[in-house]
Amino acid sequence: MLFLVALLLAIFVLPSTWGIVVVVGAAVLDLAEIGVGLWWSKRRKAAVGGDALVGVTGVAVGELWPDGQVKVNGEIWRARCDGGCEAGTSVVVLAVEGLTLEVEPA
C-alpha cells in the first residue's frame, strides 16, 4: 500500500527527482516489512497432534487403576496410569498412544 501511495505522489505531486527517491524508499520499506513478516511467522513451529499434549497437566476424572479417564485442556481422554491414582488427582501426560494418554501423578 505504501508503494502505491508513493507511486501516485511521484506521478501527480512531486518533482521527478523526489518522485524517484520516494518510490525507491517506499519499495525498500515494503520489502523490509515483508521480510519481517515472514521471519515473524516462522519463528516457532506450532505444536499439533500428540506432541502438544506431552508434558501437559490434567486431572483424573475417575480412578485410574490402571485405566480410566482424565481431563486435559478441557477435553476428556482415555488414560492409563501404571501406578494408579484416585479421582481428582493431578496428572502429567507422559506419552500418547493412539487415543490413550500415558499419565503419572504430578
C-alpha positions, 0 to 999 in steps of 0.5 A: 500500500505504501508503494502505491501511495508513493507511486501516485505522489511521484506521478501527480505531486512531486518533482521527478527527482523526489518522485524517484527517491520516494518510490525507491524508499517506499519499495525498500520499506515494503520489502523490509516489512515483508521480510519481517513478516515472514521471519515473524511467522516462522519463528516457532513451529506450532505444536499439533497432534500428540506432541502438544499434549506431552508434558501437559497437566490434567486431572483424573476424572475417575480412578485410574487403576490402571485405566480410566479417564482424565481431563486435559485442556478441557477435553476428556481422554482415555488414560492409563496410569501404571501406578494408579491414582484416585479421582481428582488427582493431578496428572502429567501426560507422559506419552500418547498412544493412539487415543490413550494418554500415558499419565503419572501423578504430578 
